[in-house]
Amino acid sequence: MYNVPADFINEAKVWEALEQNKNPEPAQIKEVLAKAAEMKGLNLNDVALLTAINDPEMMAELFNTANTVKETIYGKRLVLFAPLYVSNLCKNECLYCAFRASNKGIVRHALSQEEIAKEVEILINQGHKRVLLVAGESYPEQDGFQYVLDSIKTVYSVKNEHGEIRRVNINVAPLTVEEFKLAKDANIGTYQIFQETYHRETYKKVHVGGKKRDYNWRTWALHRAMEAGIDDVGIGVLLGLFDYRFEMLAMMQHIFELEDKFGVGPHTISVPRMEPATNSDMASHPPFPVSDIDFRKMVAILRLAVPYTGIIMSTRETAKMRRDTFALGVSQISAGSKTNPGGYGETSEDDPSSQFSLGDHRPLDEVIRDVASMGYIPSFCTACYRMGRTGQDFMDLAKPGDIRLHCAPNGLSSFKEYLQNYASPETREIGDELIRETIAGMSGIAKQRAEKLVNRVKAGRDDVYC
């Protein structure tokens, strides 16, 4: 077993906070929401109190506060990416996952580097600029972790007339510090990993084989990543394995620990709900299902608790749920996703070898058209990572609001690049009008930069940013 501090995830404190704040008065809720509106974050008791909101009027105030904070920090931007599954090999036994080692109902495959290049070419031709490279928690025996490093190199190597993948994030099995250093040297953006559940007893019950059984090894992975110099990390839980209120407060303890140790917390939080998976009864019937209203509430609370942390909404959710959560705090979405190796070259919507079922099957162009019609700017920007505005440097710009002087213009120019090179005529018309309206509503340096960058794209330049 991997040793971590005994009180790292303190379950007793979580239950105590939930018990003490289970029946808040409206005045207490309003006080916490007023505190949240200052955009300085919330403590464990604040979060516990907000989870107890059930009154429709108080729920509306929660949602309105989350929307105000989200738009103050992020404006109307939504960052887009695509997952790239390179392998479904796995040695673990996770009862909720189609990739578990004993599942004979899926075809196992680790893409060759040539196959990866073909998948990347498809994504580039759709207009994607960033991917999340995902691998089952095992690699081809002859390659080991080098397989991941080679895959990252392959993704970056594929280019065409207008496109290339400009940022590769990874979601792979927990690594050693030395392996994390190799990943950093390979120029990854964010290292993402989900604890799945922070409840130790549940963790033991649902992880019945493989290295993933070691709770501590997994939960301390982000510490090792940051010790290795990776200052952008992504965190998350799999909603449905245990009480979502417990999971949220335990995840907050994890975030506070990272902030205390490294001066900065996670760059992103993901909130995946369990979806059906091949030969998994647990995935089809979650032990602790999270209702739609509790799911929306969780997104809103996280936006207030960690206001400068990105919240990711995947294609597990339906198009309607994704739309509903944009205003509550979501700042990043995947689009046109496939969750099986080689999926982008196939035509079937739900391959039985996928990790889980999708709720939103729409292609990238349709998602962008929908997002833009709601007044949101689909952003493909990767400038901060290429300019070194990550980790603490990003937060130093974000908290006083200065990051918007970069993000707003860069989001518009990357959106214009998509419209000019990849969009359907209908999407281009809606998008161009939105860009015009957005720039007209801007002022000062941000407006000057936006006009300059968008005009450069119109003149035929790609990949312009500030």
N, C-alpha and C positions, 0 to 999 in steps of 0.2 A: 504493500500500500504506500501511496505517496503522502508524505507528511505535510500538512498545512496547519496554520494556527487553529486551535480548537474552537475558538469563537468566531471564526471567519464568517460562516453562515450560522447565525444564532437563532435556532428555531424557537426557543423559548421567548426571545424578545419579539419575534414576529407575532406569535400568538398573543402575547401580552398587549402589543400595540393594537391588534385587531379587537381584542376584548374590551380594552379601555375606551375605544372610540366607536363602538358598535351602534350607539344610539345618539348621534350628534343632534344638537338643536340647530335650527336654521341660522341663528346668529353665529354659531361656531363655524358652520360651513362658509358663510359669507366672509368671516374673518380669514379663513384659510385661502379662499379664492382671491381676496384682496391682496394677501401676501403673494400668491402665485402671480398676480398681475404685475408685480414688480420684477418678474423674470430673474429671480435669484435662486430659484429652486425650492424644493420642499424637503422636510425631514420625514423620518419613518412614521411618526404619529400623524403628520399632515396627510400623508398618502393613505394611511389606514382609515382616517376619518372620511376621506373622499370616497373610498370604496363602499362606505355604508350609505351613500346617497341612494334613495329610492323614490323620493318625492319628485314628481314630474317638473315642478317649478324649479327645484334646486338642480335637477338634472339639466334643465335648460340653461341655468346660470353657469354650470360647469362647462357645458359645451360652448357657450358664448365666450367664456373666458379663455378656453383652449384655442378657439378660433382667433381671438384677438392676439394672443401670444404668438401663435403660429404665423400669422400674417405680418406681425411686427418684425419678426426675426427673418422669416423666409420669403415674405411677400407671396406672390402667386406662382412661385417656381415649384416644379416637380421633377426631380432627377429620375431618369430612366436607365435601366440596365437589363441585361438578359443573363440567366444562369446558363452555364455551359457544363453539362455533365460529361466527364471524360471517362468515368469508370463506375460500375456498380459492383465491383468486387468488395467483399467485406468478410471479416472474421468474427464480427460481433453478433450477439443474439439480442436484438432489441425487439420486443414483442409487437411494437407498433409500426415497424418499418418493413417495407417490401424487400429491402436489400439484405436483411438478416441472413446469416450464413446458411441456415438450414432450409430456407425457402427454395423449393424446387420448382416453383411456379413462374420463375423469371429466367430469361436467358442472360447469362453472365458475359460481360464483355468489357474490356478495357480498350479504348480507342487507340489505334496506332497514331503516331505523329502525323502521318499523311491524312488519316481520317479526321483528326482534330483540325488540321488546316482546312479541310473541306467544310467542316461545321462553321469555322470562323469566317470563311469566305461567304457563306450564306448569311450569317449575322451582319457582316459588313455591308452586304448588298441590300439588306433590309434598312440599314441606316444606323445600326448600333455603334457606339463608341466605347462602351465599357461592359465588361462581363464579370460574372462571379463564377470562377472555376470551382466545380464541385466534384469530389471523388468519394466513392465509398471508402470506408476506413480500412482499406487494404490496397496494395499495389502489386503489379506484376512482379513475381518473385525475382526475376533476373534484374529488375531495375530498382526496386525499393523506392525510397523517397525521391531519388533522382528522376523518377517518372513524372512527378509533379513539377520539378524544376525544368525538365525538358518540355513539358506541356506549356508552361508559362512562356518559355522562349519561343515556342511555335506560335502561340497566339499573337505575340508581339511582331512576329516576322511576316505575317500575312498582310499584304497591302494591295489596293487597287487604285484606280484613277482618282477617286474622291475620298476613299476611306481606309481606315485602319482602326484596330482596337487600341485606344490610347490609355486605358487603365485596366489592369487585371487585379481583381480582388480574389481571395481564395477562401474556400470553406472546406477544410480537410481535417483529418484526425489530429488530435493534440500532438505537438512536436516538442522536442528537446530545445533548449536554448540555442545550441549549435545549429540545429535544423532551422530554427526561426531566423537565425542570422543569414543562412543560405537563402531563405525565402526573401528576406529584405534585399540581399544582394541581387536577387533576380528581378527586383523592381516591382514588387507587388504593391498594391495600394493598401487595402484593409485586410486584416486577417479576421475572419468571422467564425465563431463557434457558438453553438447553443448548448446550455447545460441540460436541456430537455426538461428536467425537473430538479428543483433545489431541495425537494423533500426526500431526505435520505432513505427512509423506509420504502417509499414508492420507487425511488431510483433503483434500489436493490431488486425490487420485484419485477421491474420491466426490463432490466438489463441482466440477463441470466447467463451470459457467456461472452468471452472475449475481453480484451483489455479495457473496453469501455465500462466494465463493471466497477472500475476504480473511480469512485466519485471524486476523490481528491485530485487525482491526476488530471481529470477533465476540468474541474472547476478552477484549477490554478493555471490553466493553459494561457489565459490572457496575461497573467503576471509574467510568465516565461517569455511571451511574445514581446511585451514591453521592455523587459530586461534585455532582450536582444536588439532593441532599438526600433521596433515597429510601434510607432506612436498612434496609429489609427487601428483600432480594434472594434469588432462588432459583437454584440451580446444578444442573447435571446432565450426564451423558453418555449417549449412545445405545449400550447394550451390545450388542456383536456386530460392530462395525466393526473393532475391534482388540483386542489382549490386555487383558482386564478388569483385570489386575494393574497394567499400565502406566497405564491410564485412571484407576484409583483413586489411584495415587500422584501423577500429574500434577494431578488435581483437588485433591488435598491441597496441592500447591504453590500452586494458585490460591487456595485458602482461606487459606493462611498469608499470601499477599501482601495479600489484603483485610484480614486482621486487623492486619497490620503497618502498612498505609496508613491504615486508617480506625478501628482499634481494635475492630472487630467483623466477624465473617465472615458468611457467608450465613445467612439465616433457615431455609431449607429446602434439602434435597438430594433430587433425584429420580433413580431408578434404572430407567429404562425399558429393557426388552429389545426387540430388533427383532422385529416381527411382520409377517406378510404384508401387502403393499400392492398395489393395482391396478397391473398392468404393471411390477412391479419384481421381477426375478429375485433381486437382491441381498437384498431384504427377506425373501423366502421362503427364501433360503439364505445366512444371515449368514456372512461370511468367518471370523469368530471366535466361533462360538456359545458361549454361557455356559450351562453345565449347571445343573440345579436346585440341586445341592449347592453349587456355586461361587456361585450367586446368593444363596443363604441366607447363605453365609459372608461375602459382600461386605456384605450388610445389617448383619450382626452387627459386622463390623470398623468400618464407618462409625459405628455407634452408639457404639462405644468411642473412636474417634478424635476425634469431635466430639460429645460427649455432649449438648450443649444445643441442637443443631441438629435441626430436624424432618426426618424422612425420609418421603417421599411414595411410596406404592405405588398405581399407577394400575390401571384396569380392563384394561390390556394382559394382566395376569396372570390366571390362573384363580382361582376362589373358593378352592380348596384352597391354592394358593401364597400368596394374600393372607392366609389364616388362619395359615399356618405362619410368616409373617414378622412378625405382630403381636408375638409374644413376643421377637423378635430385635432389634427397634428401630423398626419402623414406627410413626409417630405420626399420619399423615394419610393418608386414602384418598379417592379419587373413587368415586362410586356412581351407577348408572343412566346411565352416560356414553354420549354420542353424539359422533362425531368428524367429522361433516359438517355444513355449514351448513343449518339448518332441521331437523336430525335429530330433535329432541324432538317435532316435530309429525308425524313419520312413524312407521310401524309396523314396517318391516323392520329386522332385527337388524344386518346388515352391508351398508350401502349401498356400491355400488362407488365412490362419490365420497367415501368416508370416507378419512381420512389413513392409517389402518391398521386391521387387524382387532382385535377385542376378545376377551379371554379370559373376561371375566365380564359376562354380559348381564343379570344380575338387576336388577329395579327397586329403587329406593331402600328401600322398606319391607321388602323381603325381605332386603336387605343389613343393615339395622338390626336386624331380628329375629335374624339369624344372629350378628351382632356381640354383641348383648346376651345371647344364649344362652351365649356364651363368657365372659361376665362383664365385657366391656368396655363402657364408657360412650360411646355415640355423641354427640359434642359438635358443636354448631352455633355455639359461642361466637365472637363477634367483638369482645369487650370490650376486649382489649388494644389493638387498633388504634384504637378509638374513644376510648380513655382516654389514648392517647399512650404506652402501654407497648410501645415498639418499639425495634429496634436495640439500642444500648448500655443504654438504660433497661430493656429486657426482660432482658438478660443480667445486669444488676446485681441483679434480683429472682430470676432463675432459679438462679444459681450458689449462693447461700446457701439455696435451697429455698423462698424466700418466695413465689414465683409460684404455688405450689400453693394458697396461701390464697385466691387469686383463681380459678385455673383449675378446681379441683375443684368449688367451689360453682357457678361459671358453667356448667361442663359439664353438671352435673345439672339446672340450671334450664332450659337450652336444650334438653336432651333431654326434659324434662317438657313443655316447650312443644310439641315435635314430637309427642309421644304424645297430648297433649290435642287438638291441632288437626288432625293429619294421619294418624295411625297406624291401621292395621287393628286390629280387636279383639284378635286373637292377639298382635300386636306390642305393643299397649298393655298387655296382661296381663303379658307377660314383662318389659317395660320398667319398669312400675310396681313389680314385685317387686324388680327389680335396684336401683332407686332406694332403696327402703326398706332393703334389705340394705346398700347402700353407705353411706347416712347413719348407719345403726346402727353401722357399723364405724369411723366418723370420731370425732374428738374436738376439743375446744378451739374456737378461732375458726372453723376451717374448717367444723366441724359446725354451729355456730350460724348461720353465713352460709348454708350449704346449706339448712338447715331453713327459714330466713326466705325465701330466694329461691324455693324450690320451693312453699312455701305461698302465696306471692304469685301464682305461676302457676296454682295450683289455684283461687285466688279469681277467676281471669279476666284477670290481667295478662299481657301479652306483653312480651318484650324487657326482662327484668330481669337485672341483673348488678351486680357489685361491682368 
